[in-house]
Amino acid sequence: MIEADETGAPMRAWLAMPMETQPKQAIERVRRADDVMRVAVMPDVHVAGNFCVGVAVATRRLIYPAAVGGDIGCGMLAMAFDASADALRDPGNAGAVLRSLGQRIPAQRRHRSRALQFPAALKSSELSHTSLRSLADDEGQLQFGTLGGGNHFVEMQADEVGRLWLMIHSGSRAVGQAVKDHHMARATIRSSGMVALDSDTPHGQAYLHDQEWARRFAHANREAMAGEIISIMKSLFQIDPIDGTTIVCDHNHVCREEHYGEPALVHRKGAMPAKLGLFGVVPGSMGTLSYHVEGRGRPESLLSSAHGAGRLFSRHAARERFGRADLRRQMQGIRFDPRLSEALREESPGAYKDVESVMRAQHDLVKVVRTLRPLLVYKGR
């Protein structure tokens, strides 16, 4: 754990490797921004645009949308099946699952004739502006129950005793980005070049309301995909999920919390809540181990932990460094669609930090309760 100097907001960092110049500079801008109380840096930290993934930031009043990002509510869902992982060791079985996932879970959007209905509790009329309501009713409806691209995935895994598990990583799709863009246009430039909204104003309150709607959309989106996968596994293998095993969490949000005895707005971008006893999911890359964890409630981390392995190379750098042969070698023994090898080069396991090092660096933030290894990975283009 590293503690920063006293020239900005107090900061603690849990690092798996020395920070490079770009993330250092981005974090220093945040520490010197208006109203920032504390900063916590996770071991999966890396630069994304003008901000960092793997950072938690507490403010008293101001909201920094960039400290949440556009994929509001992006997060994880995990559940166990009442079956051995041996069910997917057979190439024919694995191929049948991959084909069914491709048919039932689009990467980008559904055909209008196959669109899924929002759950009754998710009403687009609750969004603060007509443009957001219109987008939710059109593009949001077509993207509901879809995976997205990039590092989003469906993964079937085996735990230490050979039980079969599902893990889904996805977010709020176009809805979250629209919420961010809409409210950023109404924000004010503050110190350090950071754009902010005042939570005491109608604009700030509208952002908090809309980002909470986007979080609920993202959660319902993962549940809708899980429902499709449950149907697939029941149809192919006559197996069901085990009640009470589901773990859900998200890692892009801003929440009202209390820290160090005072109220705070805690922004997390690529940082998972880790209050004492709270269960969470820390994925590796698609070729490495993942973990189910329990939070230790460390105050200095703003009750947060890493949300995954974290990128070691940017997508551009990964495409230059890893070819299709590298991807196939790194994915040895793990089923995936080889037709996507070219598109998935930037997601090669080698493009990410060593997740075991990340977990060692944050051993005082979370306790590992289960370790999982990938059997099959489904990703979008």
C-alpha positions, 0 to 999 in steps of 0.5 A: 500500500502506498500513501501519497504526499500532502499536496492534494487530497489524501490518497492510498494506492494498492499496486501490483506493479509501479504506476506509469506516468500517464496514470500518475498524472491523471490521478494527480489531477483528480487529487487537486480537483475541487471538492475531492476528499479522498482518492483510492487507487486499485491494483488494476489501475490504468488510463482510459481517456482522460481518467483512470480505471481502477480508482475510487474518488470521494467528494462532498458535493460535486459529481464528476461524470468522468469518474464514473464513465459512460458504461454506468452500472457495468458489472458482474453476475455469477451463478452456479449450476447443479452440474459438474464442469465435465459437461463442457469438456466434450468439444461437441457440448462446448460447441453446442453452447457457443452456437446457442449463445451466438443465437440467443445473446446478440453482441450489439442489438436484437432484431425488433421482432425479437426484442425483450421487454424491460422488467415492469420496475424499469420504466423509461418514463422515469428518466429526466429528459425526453431525449433519454426516454426516447433513446431508452425506448428505441436503442435501449430496448433493442440492446436490452439482453445484449452483451456488448463488445470489448472486454464484455463476456459470458464465461462458463467456469469450473470451481475448485471442486469441479462445479460448473459456474456462469460469469457475465460481464456487461453494462448499460450499453448505449443508455449509460453513454447517453446519460453521461453525454447528456449531463456532461453537456450541462456540467461546469468546468472546474479546477484541474480541467475536470468537468463537474455537476453540483449535487445540490442543483437540479442538474446534479440531482437529475444526473444522480437519478439517471445514473441510478436508472442506468445502473438498474438497466445494466443489472436487468440486462445481465439478468436477462442474459442469465435467463437466456443461458439458463434456458440454453443449459436446461435445453442442452443438458437438463441442468438448472442453476442452484438457488442462492448462489447468485453474486451480483456487483457493479463497478461504474457508479457514484453512490452516497455513502459515509466515510470517516464520519461524514457524508460523501459521494463515492465515484467508482470507475473500475472499482468494486464495492468491498464493504465488510462481508459484501460478496463480489466478483473479480474476473481475470482475462478470458484465459486466466483465473477469476475469483469470488471474494468477500470484502474486508471493509478497509476504510482507506480504500473507500470500501473498494477493491479492484474490478478485474485484472486491468489492462497492461496494454491499450487495445491499439498496443495489444493489436500490434503485439499479439497476433491470432496465433498468440491469441490461440496459444494463450487460450489453449484448452479454453473453448471460444469461436476461432472465427473471432480470432482477429477481432479478439486480438486486443482482448488477448490474455496477455493484454492484461495484468497478471490477475494473481498479482492483482489479488496479492496486492489487495489481500487486505481489501478482499478475502478470496472465497472461490477460485474459478478457471475458464472452460468456455468464453463467448464474446461479441465482435 
